[in-house]
Amino acid sequence: MRLDKFLSQQLGISRSLIARELRAQRVTVDGDVIKNGAFKLAPEHQVAFDGNPLVQQTGPRYFMLHKPQGYVCSTDDPDHPTILYFIDEPVAHKLHAAGRLDIDTSGLVLLTDDGQWSHRITSPKHHCEKTYLVALDRPIEPGTAEHFAAGIQLNGEKELTKPAVLEVLDEQLARLTISEGRYHQVKRMFAAVGNHVTALHRERIGAIVLDSSLEPGEYRALTQEEVDSIGR
């Protein structure tokens, strides 16, 4: 990669401004001042700006975040804080959520810069399961689990939802596993049976379970086993 392109990505400024910083001798490669933006970086090169190391990205990145309520999963939103607020990584703006959560929903969010990997989570043809902990306004009616297993007719849609697994934990608390991702699906499924979701928390995507050691707003890199668990 050209040095000026790398610096532009790392510092978040235009290449014309990068040229100015290079002329000001603020950039070194392996300890030597480099003023030419066309300099070709090799993976082993050590780049620094004002003496601060800049890490070259060597491959795709994969993270899990315990998303708190009040944040949106887009990378740029003029009206609401985004989940990138919590991510302290180089060029964090290149990461995207592999399956979003609503602003009022908490729990597991996977972030990556690997588009093919995230597609295997979000594409309807892969039927990637997601599990949610659901708090409800009213007691769960008998027969709701059987109704969900048979498929629900959502308001404004022609096709029934795919079979879903409902585990009733308490009168107004349940765990729901779905294998598709329609708009506001969990909330709409309960609305279809006359109930209202008061809190929603995602616990699992595929075989990846939210790390119980992560507090809201904390994140960690996925293990290789977790990355590989999202099938091809």
Buried (B, 14 or more C-beta within 10 A) or exposed (E): BBBBBBBBBBBEEEEEBBBEBBEEEBBBBEEEEBBEBEBEBEEEBEBBBEEEEBEBBEEEBBBBBBBBBEBBBEBEBEEEEBBBEBBEBEBBBEBBBBBBBBBEBBBBBBBBBBEEBBEBBBEEEBEBBBBBBBBBEEEBEEEBBEBBEEBBEBEEBEEEBBEBBBEBEEEBBBBBBBBBBBEEBBBBBBBBBEBEBEBBBBBBBBEBEBBEEBEBEEBEEBEEEBBEEBEE
